[in-house]
Amino acid sequence: MRPDDEPALEEMYRAMGTGSLRNRFFAVGSGLGTREAARLCRPQRRGRRALLAFERDRLLGAAGYESGEDPGRAEVALAVTEGQHARGVGTLLVEELVHLARRDGVTLFTADTLVGNHLVQHLFADLGLPVRHGPPDPAAVVPWSVALEPDERYLAALDKRDRTAQVAGLRSLLQPDSVMVVGAGRGAEPAARVLANLRSAGFPGRVHLVSAPGGAADRAGYPPPVSAAESADLAVLAVPAHSVPRAAAACGEVGVRSLLVLGSRLDRAQRYALLSACRRWSMRLVGPGSLGVVNTRGPAVLDPTDGRLAFRRGSTGVAVQDPGMASALLGGLDRLGVGLSAFVGLGETDDVGEGDLLQWWAQDRDTDMILLHLRSPGDPRRFARLARKVSAHKPVLTVAPDNGVGAGRDAAAVTGLASAMTVTRRHLVEERIGLTVTRTLTGLLEVTALMRSQPLPSGRRVVVVSGERGIGEWAAQACAQVGLAVPELPLELVHDLLRLFPSTPCAGNPVVTGSAIRPEQLQRCLALLGGSDAVDAVVLASTLPPGPGDPADGLIRSARAGAVAGCQDLGKPCAAVLLGQPEAVRLVPGGADDRRLPVYGEARSAAAALVHAERRSRWLRRCAAKVVHFDDCGTDEALALVGRLLREAPAGGPLAPRHAARLLDLYRIPVPRPPLVPRPPPAGAPALIAGAVQDPVLGPLVLYGAGDSAAEVIAERAVRPAPLTTQDVTELLDTQCCAALITGQGNWTGNEPGPLRELLARLSQLACEIPQLSEVQLRVVDGRDTVTVTAAHLRVQPPAPLDPYTRVLP
């Protein structure tokens, strides 16, 4: 809100009908709007904020709040331009006010509405926040109060509204009815190539070529300018960088709804001018620097690219920022025979980003797998939340550098504890949000091949089948090196295999079939392994045959003939390794029912793909586990205490011992009396650390293990994302270092881990409900009957300046 917005506000109130004025001011009068406009345009301060919503140059609505003597309570008011009701303008304004109010320390909104003001009443009720209202007074005024305590219900409501808005906004980009190609070229120039590619792909809508402003539209043979063209859902800009901002503004003036900026690399000023034009004219933007957009949904293909991309129809959604990486990824998918439902070359993610596309693909029935290659998510926390929801229904695979998604140099907090998170962030990305993260593009294609063709394994137990012992042992060793289990087979299964291969030198693991294996023998072998409860996955290992009569050819040929059906019908994956094949991975037909078998050139690649598939299977099971929750925690008092401490010290910092003890006591975490006086542990008792940290990407995390500092615990990966489920608590206690200490060390024997389970679960709830608590480190003594905290370090910090859960519109 700026002082020069006052005339627009006055005009908005002046244009209101009698009913709208009465709903807003409980009266009708010419001076009401003038006074309200002056009040809203006063200088902003803590506890007094005002916001305006614009569409292009038109004011759509205004909202604001102001606190009184109690800084935790504020009165909220809003108004929407006449004729713009029921479009979500008021809801969006209130969402932004909630975010600002939380930063200002406001915990409760109050408002008065007339009994007949159903629009505002529905707005409050549908926010997803705790709302109360009292009985109407004699003047038919209803008092309302809205508690600003965002919880899962509020976040779910935000996600639903965000998904609805984003899907509607992207429809003109991914499913346009008409396309305008902007350029100044003829023949082989970029714009003409894009136009020809659109038409050759069979796009059924209206397509036309126009010239950019300032071009050669007035010369013979050149297309007309943008200003003289009809509007279009999508405009593709294939012009030099210096022409992009003017072309974007011209497209906005004729009513274009989405922009795709190909190729051009803009400097800072040009990018700002481009984004400003898109915001002014309410256009969605992909690029600059985009390779294009492809959508194979429907009877015809939308392909506004320059024709260099190789793709086929399918059900995989792909989004890539870098053009070179996009060409390589699409080429690899095409060689695998994996088709696309849609592809978006994001380029510079100034507007449309990975989160928007996740929202689109979440509701797209034609997409069942999502592949991403991102330099860095624009809003890591929002991306993590969206990816977690989408991953529960569709696999999301991505390539990320070694420091993990969103983990820049300063991504973590400044403390030693948080800086240690870079050691294990990649592991936790898969644990927390269900993403499948690979280090290389080749690794992404290898995992895609397995997940596209095979069911997920229920565990890590792998059986290797090979015609030669040496190759089988090599493959088994590769599986063990990446963390898979290569167990001994049950005696009954070994006897069955010996009867099947009476001359085999080995019926253990690996299973050596011998060189004279017949297709029906391999089929029977796989059926035995697939039906065993001791087997989760099967790896077939062979070498590239020098000739058609080589026995190794029979191994792969038998699998291709349908030998994998026995495993797949029982929900177990099967992968083949063909040592010496030139491709890193390929998908070969596996039978008449259109099954396909992934064949890898290296055993380690097949094993790594199985590890990723098992992690996803485990994550899906974790999603269904019960979250541990306690009803006896003093959440309200804890929030009030932390809020008061942050008002006294806005920059945050470590808590005094008495405040730390009080917070722990409110969550029934045992502390000694007098509070938190360091005491030496009992003789022989292990040094244990339990704690929590707020990660900027993954949210609250709980840690537990042995060490002198929490950083050492994190380095051992004894960390789980909060809120903890019963399975999470068990896994924390079952980590190698923790289990050894709990079951005994030296002459000291600990108790059963019941008290430890409760302590970790309460820490999880504390970290989730008090997000201002940035760090908790507890030195724990596990006695024979109780668990006691002997020392504690708690740190608070103010809320992040950008709320990761607010909706953002272009």
QUIWOJO-V787964 format. One record per run of one state. SS is the DSSP state (a for helix, b for strand, c for the rest). FROM is the first residue (numbers start at 1). TO is the last residue. Records with the same first field share a line. If there is no record, write none. Layout:
SS=FROM-TO + FROM-TO
//
This chain:
c=1-2 + 15-17 + 26-31 + 41-44 + 46-47 + 56-57 + 68-72 + 81-88 + 104-107 + 115-117 + 127-130 + 134-140 + 148-151 + 175-177 + 183-189 + 201-205 + 212-224 + 229-233 + 238-240 + 254-257 + 263-267 + 281-283 + 291-291 + 296-301 + 304-312 + 321-322 + 337-339 + 346-348 + 350-353 + 364-368 + 374-379 + 392-394 + 400-415 + 424-424 + 434-435 + 439-440 + 454-460 + 467-468 + 482-484 + 486-490 + 501-505 + 507-510 + 513-518 + 531-536 + 544-550 + 564-564 + 570-572 + 580-584 + 590-595 + 601-602 + 624-626 + 628-634 + 649-652 + 655-656 + 667-670 + 672-687 + 696-698 + 707-709 + 716-718 + 722-724 + 735-735 + 744-744 + 746-747 + 749-753 + 770-772 + 783-786 + 797-810
a=3-14 + 18-25 + 32-40 + 89-103 + 118-126 + 152-174 + 190-200 + 226-228 + 241-253 + 268-280 + 323-336 + 354-363 + 380-391 + 416-423 + 425-433 + 441-453 + 469-481 + 491-500 + 519-530 + 551-563 + 565-569 + 603-623 + 635-648 + 657-666 + 710-715 + 726-734 + 736-743 + 754-769
b=45-45 + 48-55 + 58-67 + 73-80 + 108-114 + 131-133 + 141-147 + 178-182 + 206-211 + 225-225 + 234-237 + 258-262 + 284-290 + 292-295 + 302-303 + 313-320 + 340-345 + 349-349 + 369-373 + 395-399 + 436-438 + 461-466 + 485-485 + 506-506 + 511-512 + 537-543 + 573-579 + 585-589 + 596-600 + 627-627 + 653-654 + 671-671 + 688-695 + 699-706 + 719-721 + 725-725 + 745-745 + 748-748 + 773-782 + 787-796
//
